[in-house]
Amino acid sequence: MQRDIDCIFCKIISAQVPAHVVHEDQTTIAFLDSGPLAEGHLLVVPREHFTRLSDIPAELAAELGAKLPVLSRALKKVTSVEAFNVLCNEGESAGQMVRHVHFHLIPRRPNDSLGYRWNAGTYPAGKAAELAAAFQQAIASHGR
């Protein structure tokens, strides 16, 4: 199993650094974020070190994803919220601070002031069709 000796999440996984673990199994560990955006903010992390979501084998991604509904139901029950965000940042410009794939489950409450920018735009004529074709080609050639 891949590990990075300098990675804080790898250190948590190997119990070198303490964490408030809420779930762990062969492939996944989930624990409370030490710098929570809201009470109950969870991190869901694969035990194996991968820097990017795009590098994870499909089988591991499926196992990791299968934990999200269970953990989200627990999050809602424990924090008494009806809403939450699931967030995965890949790369520094997307806000990834720890270079180990992880998902944030962030409880949300009305008027919690956390905010989220969603600066929606539009495509010029023909651009959406062009992008869709490029995606289809990329998936067919090496996306599986």
Rosetta blueprint (number, residue, H / E / L):
1 M L
2 Q L
3 R L
4 D L
5 I L
6 D L
7 C L
8 I H
9 F H
10 C H
11 K H
12 I H
13 I H
14 S L
15 A L
16 Q L
17 V L
18 P L
19 A L
20 H L
21 V E
22 V E
23 H E
24 E E
25 D L
26 Q L
27 T L
28 T E
29 I E
30 A E
31 F E
32 L E
33 D L
34 S L
35 G L
36 P L
37 L L
38 A L
39 E L
40 G L
41 H L
42 L E
43 L E
44 V E
45 V E
46 P E
47 R L
48 E L
49 H L
50 F L
51 T L
52 R L
53 L H
54 S H
55 D H
56 I L
57 P L
58 A H
59 E H
60 L H
61 A H
62 A H
63 E H
64 L H
65 G H
66 A H
67 K H
68 L H
69 P H
70 V H
71 L H
72 S H
73 R H
74 A H
75 L H
76 K H
77 K H
78 V H
79 T H
80 S L
81 V L
82 E L
83 A E
84 F E
85 N E
86 V E
87 L E
88 C L
89 N L
90 E L
91 G L
92 E H
93 S H
94 A H
95 G L
96 Q L
97 M L
98 V L
99 R L
100 H L
101 V L
102 H L
103 F E
104 H E
105 L E
106 I E
107 P E
108 R E
109 R L
110 P L
111 N L
112 D L
113 S L
114 L L
115 G L
116 Y L
117 R L
118 W L
119 N L
120 A L
121 G L
122 T L
123 Y L
124 P L
125 A L
126 G L
127 K H
128 A H
129 A H
130 E H
131 L H
132 A H
133 A H
134 A H
135 F H
136 Q H
137 Q H
138 A H
139 I H
140 A H
141 S H
142 H H
143 G L
144 R L
